[in-house]
C-alpha cells in the first residue's frame, strides 16, 4: 500500500532489546511500529484517559482547597484569624502538596 501522507523516510538504529520493546509496545497499542513511533512523537496528556481523569481530580481538589484558603484569608482580613486557622492553612497546603506530588508520580510512571 502506497503511503502518500508519510513521504519522508528515516533510518533508526536500535539495540536488539530496544527493537523487541518497540515491537511489543506497538503490538499492545494496536499499531504498526511506524504508527507507534508517530504516536509517541505527537502524544499529549489528553491522549491518555487516565491522565485526564487524574488531572480533573487534581483540579477539583485544588479548587476545594483554594475555597478553604479563601475563607481563612477572609477571616484574617476581618481580624478573625486564629491559631486554628493558621494550622488549617498549613494542613490544606500539605494536603495540596501531597495530592499534586501523587499525580506527578503517577503520571511519571505511565
C-alpha positions in Angstrom: 0.0 0.0 0.0 1.4 3.3 -1.0 1.5 6.0 1.7 1.0 9.4 0.2 0.9 11.3 3.6 4.2 10.0 5.1 6.8 10.6 2.4 9.9 11.2 4.5 11.9 8.0 5.3 14.1 7.9 8.4 16.5 5.2 9.4 16.6 4.2 13.0 19.2 2.0 14.7 18.2 0.2 17.8 19.8 -2.4 20.1 18.0 -5.8 19.8 16.3 -5.4 23.2 15.1 -1.9 22.2 13.7 -3.3 18.9 11.9 -6.0 20.8 10.4 -3.4 23.2 9.2 -1.3 20.3 7.6 -4.4 18.7 5.9 -5.3 21.9 4.7 -1.8 22.8 3.4 -1.3 19.2 1.5 -4.6 19.3 0.0 -3.8 22.7 -1.2 -0.4 21.4 -2.6 -2.0 18.2 -0.2 0.0 16.0 2.4 -0.9 13.5 5.9 0.1 14.7 5.9 3.2 12.4 2.4 4.2 13.6 3.5 3.7 17.2 6.6 5.9 16.8 4.5 8.6 15.2 2.0 8.4 18.1 4.9 8.8 20.6 6.1 11.9 18.8 2.6 13.5 18.8 1.2 12.3 22.1 -0.1 14.7 24.7 -1.6 14.1 28.1 -5.1 14.3 26.5 -4.3 11.1 24.6 -4.5 9.2 27.9 -7.9 8.9 29.6 -6.3 8.0 32.9 -4.2 11.2 32.9 -7.2 13.3 32.0 -9.1 11.8 34.9 -6.2 12.4 37.3 -5.8 16.0 36.2 -9.5 16.6 36.5 -9.5 15.2 40.1 -6.4 17.2 40.9 -8.0 20.4 39.6 -11.2 19.7 41.7 -9.1 19.0 44.8 -7.1 22.2 44.4 -10.3 24.2 43.9 -11.7 22.8 47.1 -8.6 23.6 49.0 -8.5 27.1 47.4 -12.0 27.8 48.7 -10.9 26.8 52.2 -7.8 29.0 51.9 -10.0 31.9 50.8 -12.2 31.5 53.9 -9.1 31.6 56.1 -7.8 34.8 54.3 -11.3 36.4 54.7 -11.1 35.7 58.4 -7.6 37.1 58.6 -8.7 40.3 56.8 -11.7 40.6 59.1 -9.3 40.3 62.1 -11.0 37.0 63.0 -7.8 35.0 62.2 -7.0 32.5 64.9 -4.2 30.0 65.6 -6.6 27.2 64.5 -6.9 29.0 61.1 -3.2 29.0 60.7 -3.0 25.3 61.5 -5.8 24.6 59.0 -4.0 26.6 56.3 -0.8 24.6 56.9 -2.8 21.3 56.7 -4.5 22.4 53.5 -1.2 23.3 51.9 0.3 19.9 53.0 -2.7 18.1 51.5 -2.4 20.0 48.3 1.3 19.3 48.0 0.6 15.6 48.7 -2.1 15.4 46.0 0.0 17.2 43.4 3.0 15.0 44.3 0.9 11.9 43.9 -0.3 12.9 40.5 3.2 13.8 39.3 4.4 10.4 40.5 1.6 8.5 38.8 1.9 10.4 35.5 5.6 9.8 35.6 5.1 6.1 36.0 2.8 5.7 33.0 
